[in-house]
Amino acid sequence: MLLNHLKLNTDKTKALIIKKHNNFISQDIDDLKISSEELVQPVKCAKSLGVYLDDYLSLEVQINNVIKACFINLRNLRAIASKLSFSLKKQLVYCFVLSRLDYCNGLYIGLPNYLISKLQKVQNACTRFLFGKKIKMFDHITPYLKEAHFLPVKFRIEYKIALLVYKCINNIAPSYLSKLLTIRSELNISLRNESDYFLLETPKVPNYLQTDRAFCYAAPYVWNRLPYEVRTCSNIEIFKKELKTYHFQIAFG
């Protein structure tokens, strides 16, 4: 910062110490001394680019805040629901609710099911808002999700990861992401099936908790499970269409 003639604003600066649940020897740090006059106090949760990061990277705080904001917007939409057509309600749901679910949702890959199910409840509530009294209290929500053409939250997360991988492979993603992925070398061509091409190298996962959630590990896991026809789409618009169709078929059969 001194080289660039910058000064640290301690009032707007937060320090986040990343911990492990099984690290019993870690100690809390009272203050971080930046200079002789500047001290930064560590926090348990910090907001960066609209995402709440906690000291265990569990993202539970982030998901709880997303759910809270979504239900507030959905409650406001219900106040005018009787004046809206189905198509207009769907547009408003996309704008004010599903857009929040999809924001930075690639970070949710590998999270426990109980957190993903919280987000799914938001999408289920959106579906009930769309169809209104057509859905009875004890009706299964899955047929209505299919009718509304909503991908379940789990598949929306994998969709985002696969789309990022496609951009990385085709050099339309930032270099800091592209350099994390390596296309598997095509050795013994005569012995390989067509579906074995265009796969990613899967790095060995270290024995650290939550490391498999990192993009360099999660991306090959998601990408290599895609069909050959989806992985080799000629442009991004065709890829988006084929990818959603593939996930839609898996989600709803």
Stockholm file with secondary structure:
# STOCKHOLM 1.0

chainA/1-253         MLLNHLKLNTDKTKALIIKKHNNFISQDIDDLKISSEELVQPVKCAKSLGVYLDDYLSLEVQINNVIKACFINLRNLRAIASKLSFSLKKQLVYCFVLSRLDYCNGLYIGLPNYLISKLQKVQNACTRFLFGKKIKMFDHITPYLKEAHFLPVKFRIEYKIALLVYKCINNIAPSYLSKLLTIRSELNISLRNESDYFLLETPKVPNYLQTDRAFCYAAPYVWNRLPYEVRTCSNIEIFKKELKTYHFQIAFG
#=GR chainA/1-253 SS CTTTTCCCCTTSCCEECCCCTTCTTCCCCCCEECSSSCEECEESEEEETTEEEETTCCCHHHHHHHHHHHHHHHHHHHTTGGGCCHHHHHHHHIIIIIHHHHTTGGGGTTCCHHHHHHHHHHHHHHHHHHHGGGSCTTCCSHHHHHHHTCCCHHHHHHHHHHHHHHHHHTTCSCHHHHTTCCBCCCCSGGGSCGGGSSCBCCCCCCSSTTGGGSHHHHHHHHHTTSCHHHHTCSSHHHHHHHHHHHHHHHHHC
#=GC SS_cons         CTTTTCCCCTTSCCEECCCCTTCTTCCCCCCEECSSSCEECEESEEEETTEEEETTCCCHHHHHHHHHHHHHHHHHHHTTGGGCCHHHHHHHHIIIIIHHHHTTGGGGTTCCHHHHHHHHHHHHHHHHHHHGGGSCTTCCSHHHHHHHTCCCHHHHHHHHHHHHHHHHHTTCSCHHHHTTCCBCCCCSGGGSCGGGSSCBCCCCCCSSTTGGGSHHHHHHHHHTTSCHHHHTCSSHHHHHHHHHHHHHHHHHC
//
